[in-house]
Amino acid sequence: QVQLVESGGDLVQAGDSLRLSCTASGRTSSIVAMAWFRQALGKERELVSTISTDTETTDYGDSVKGRFTISRDGAKNTMYLQMNSLKAEDSAVYFCAAASQFWTNLAGSYEYWGQGTQVTVSS
């Protein structure tokens, strides 16, 4: 089993930056991919970004490309999401996820999920 804990969510102004963190514990050696998803009130969960743990290959949702950057520190079992130029439409609960089978941007392929951290961007 893998446990994921997110942190860093906050209330910020449009144009501000914010960094989210996700720390994994448990069977972290089984993780092959990690990702950030988000879900706004009344909307479906959507991909924000993913990263492969062996090749560090990344992918981003179209709405965040050029503004958000995913990274990870393997020694700390921690993944980060640097969010710049935040917009009101970025407001959502951000979830950390981990997969043990393969790198993917499909939410259904991630077995482990954190509880989420709220990001609210005020315009």
N, C-alpha and C positions, 0 to 999 in steps of 0.2 A: 504494500500500500504506500501511497504517496500523499502527503499532506501539503497543502499550499496555503500561504497566508499573504494577502495583499496589504499594502499600506501606501499612504501618500495622497489619497483622495482629499480634495479640499474644495472650498468655494473661492473662485478666482474671477478676475475681470477678463473680458475679451481682450485678446492680444497678449495675455500673460503666458508664462511657462509653468509647467508642473512636471514632476518626475514621480512615477509610480514604481513601486518595488513589489516583487513577489518572491518569497523565500520558500524553498521546498525542503521537506524533511521526509524521513522514512527511506524507502527504497529508491533513492535518487539515481542510483546507477542504472535503473531500468528506463529512465526517461530518454527519449530520442528526439522529442520536439516539445517546445513550449510556445505558448501563444497568449495573446491578449484578445479578448472579445469584449464587446460592450452591448448594453441593452438600455435603451431609453424608454421612458414610460410610454406604454401603449405601442411599442415597436418590437420587432423581432430582434433577437440577438444577432449581432453582425461581427465579422472579423475586423480586428484592428491591425494586428500584426502577428507573425509567427517567426520562429527561429529554430533551425536545426541545431541540436546540441553537439553534433560531431563536425559538421562542415560549416556551421555558423551561417548557413544560407538563410536569407530573410525574405519575407513577403509582406506586403502592406495592402490594406484596403484602399480603394481609390480615393476615398474622402480624406485620408490622412497622409497620403504620399507627399513627401517634401516637407512635412511639418512634424511628423512623429518619427522617432528612432528607437528601435528595439535593440537591446544588448543583454549580455549575461556575463556573470562572473562565476565560472564553474567552481572555483575554490570555495566560494561562499554559497553555492547552490541558490543563487539569486538572479532573477531576471529583472530588467528595468524597462520602463517605457518613458522616454523623454518626449514630452509634448510641448511644442512651441506654437506660437501664434494661435492660441486656443480661440475657438468660436463658440457661440451659444449652442450651436448644433452638436458640439462635442459633449454636451452634458449627458451623462448616463452613469449607470453602474458599470464599472470596469471589472471584468473577471479574468483571473489568471487560470490557465489550463495547461495540462501536461499529458503527453501521449507516450505510450511505451511500444507502439508497433511501428509507426513510420511517420515521417514529416508530412504534414498536410495542413490545408487551410479550412478543412471541414470540421465544424464544431462537433459533429457526431462521432468523430474519430478520436476525440480527446476523452480519456477515461477519468481523469482527475481534475477537480475544479475547486477553486477557492470560493470564499463567501462573497467576494466582491467588495469594491471600494467606490464610494460615490464621488463623482467629479461633477461639479456644477460651475458653469461658466456664465457669468452675468454680463449682459450687454448694456 
